[in-house]
Each structure stands twice: as structure tokens, then as C-alpha cells.
Amino acid sequence: MLPVVALVGRPNVGKSTLFNALTRTREALVADIPGLTRDRHYGLCQLGERHFVTIDTGGLTGEDEGIEGLTARQAELAIGEADLVLFLVDAQAGLLAFDRDVLNMLRRLDKPMLLLVNKIDGIDENVAIAEFSALGVGATHFIAAAQNRGILQLVSAIQQRLPPVVEDDLEPAIGDDSIRVAIIGRPNVGKSTLVNRLLGEERQIVSNIAGTTRDAIKVKLERDGKHYTLIDTAGVRRRARIEETVEKFSVIKSLQSIVAAHVAVLILDAHEGVSEQDATLIGHVLDSGRALVIAVNKWDGLSVYERDQCRKALDRKLDFVNFATPLFISALHGSGIAELMKSINQAHASAIRILTSSELTRALIKAYEGHQPPLVRGHAPKLRYAHPAGHNPPTIMIHGSRTKHIADSYRRYLENYFRKQFKLVGTPVRIEFRDGENPYEGRHNKLNDRQLKKRKRLVRHVRGK
């Protein structure tokens, strides 16, 4: 197990900026807005000889209620699992009384700690040393995370304080072979509740306030011997309703998570049915070619009549994604979770299934014999053979003639036929056509002298001369 380092401090002291600098990523949202980070955000620092896990936490405010209280609870969990705590203060703002409160709290927890004085760019370092030496912390580093100033020295100091690694405790990395599952949907449909239910812990902050989750949080999960990476995303509202800059970045991160995932799980609110925004999100999933699982949450709160009406509305509005069967779950109480994970596994297996050219060609011949494409200027397009052109989603290349004129309806017929023939569930199928090249195009048959004489004799004979 890699050692864990937690970043702790007041809001807006530069924890997320330092997190991005240590992990060499832009995973954490950064803005000059206090309280932007709320959930724990894990990343891997690969600088230096020893790698370690870094946890970005929300800012501590001293509040015990509301979102601030839940954020503080997440920070306490991060401190609890950390081997080393990096306590950040703001050199631009100076030493504040609450910094002392946070320091006292960390001292009571008796965790190894480094004091980081951030944002020292543009100020006299000697003044900062004199000011923050009053905290009485011996291990103090002065950095400017936004400019990467002092980062390498900080990494070296961190690695010297990490506990020794026992080789037997090293776990194989599961990032590459795990199934990446993006949990998407509108705000307040139960995405974070579902993630917590799958993990069996309060990993994500859950509240009735829409937009509680702001960042795309990746969480590892092992279930029934399979490894998953759950990506809890921020809720996506209609573009016209998005006003704050932070929410715009949250939406961008959510859409990027769809592309990065193997399977996208769209969460619908059973009380609200399928909205226009839900259809837009499904469109993003189809454009990115990702497997899709539709989960209708809060199903337990509906009456029999409401369930019947909801099913009819789903059949009517989700007809364009008939390969994704809606599942009815309750993330709060855990009903339908096993079926949801089974559908995720089936969709992932279908999306990465490798088909051979021979079985694709045999299926193409059967599909062509069963229903031929419409005539084009009196001629029927010929479909000769097919071969795989990629997976996730399964992509099939079909070679033939006059394929440029094949209608979209016939393309959909082939998609459905291949999906049914190979039992592909929960994944779109892409069909690409390619016309065969005419090897004699642009070439003229030039006759030699002997052929020209023979042609003249033939012409004279026909004319009777």
C-alpha cells in the first residue's frame, strides 16, 4: 500500500493548486472561490523516487452544520487515513486565528505534519518566516504552488518523512484494468448516494442542496472479484440555467468523465421521469460511443399507478436507445444494486468484445439476404464482406459498392441485426461503409499495331468493303 499524504487547511489557501502540482494533473478544480472543494480527492504523486497518494480536502471553517460541517467530516476522514499531513497556510493573508485552531486540532491527532506557507510569491520571505514561526512548527516549507516554486524540495521533504514501505504490502495497480464507470445525471438525482451505497461508506457528501458535488471524483471499488473506478460527477443542468463559472467547469469535467469512462450510468429521478436534459446527456454518451446503463432512482417512493405511468413514459421517450434497458433502483435503500452491477458488467463486456471477420461476414450475408437495401438509380448496393474496425464501441467496417447511398434506416437495421446476432447489450454499434475501388478506373486500353490492323480488317468486313 502506498503511503498517504493529506492536504489540510482553511478554504482558499491553495490546497487544490498544490494537489494539481504534486499529481501533475488538472484533476482538481481551482478557482479564487472559498469552499470550492468539498469531497476528498485522491491522486498519485510520482515525483521523486517514492510515490505516494495525495488527498485534497475541502477547507476547514469551524462550522459543524450544513455543507461546511460535511466538508470538515471529509477532511477528518482524510487525516485519519494519512501517514503525513500537510498543513497549508496563506502567506498573502497572513497568520489568522483559525490557523491556530486547525494547528491545535492536528496536534491533538498526533499525526506527522509539515507546515506549508503557500503563496509566498511577491512577498518578503523573511517577513513570512518571522510571522509563521510563531506557530512553533519546526518543519516549515515556503512554497508558491501556482508557480511550482519549492515543489521539488517539498516532495523531497515529504519522502523523508514517509513510513518505510514493506514490499509484501505493495498492491498491484488497478487503474489500468479496472472498469471505469461514470455516474452522470441532473443535479439531485442521487448520484453521490449511489456511489456511497456501492462503497458501503459515506465517501461522498450527500445533501438535499442541488449541486453539492462540484468535482469529478474517482473512487476505486472492488466487488465480486472485479475492480471498478467509479467517477462521481457534478449534476448537469440546462446550459441556459448555468450562470456561475465554477458550475461551467463542473459540467465540462462531467462531460470529460463520459469520454474517459468505459460505461456511463445515467441516473434518472423516478419522480420527474425523462427530461430534455436527460436526453441531451444520452446524446453525449452516444456521441462518445460509450456503453450506457440507465438507472431509474427513487423507485421505492412511487405508488403502483405512478410506476405504471413512469414505465410508459420511459418506453415512449427512450425508444432511441432501445439497447439500454432501464433498471429501477433505490440508491438510498440498496434495492436493484445487484442488477445494476450486472448490467454494467454486461455492457462493458459487450463494448470490448472482439468480433472476427468471418463471423461478421456470415452475419452480414444473412442480414443482406433477409432485407436488401433500397435501389439506387435502379441498382442495388452490394455488401460483400465485413471486418471489425475497433471496439468500445464495437465498430464494423462493411465493404461493398454504392454504399454512399445507403439510407440511415438500413444502417440502423444492420446495427440492430448485429446487436441481436452477437447479443450485444447496453452498447451502441457503429457501422462504417467503404466502397471498393475500381482497379481499372482512369485506365484506357491502348491497342498495339497488330491489334489496330485487326480492328481495321474487322470494320471493313462489317461494312462489306
Disulfide bonds with the S-S distance in Angstrom:
none
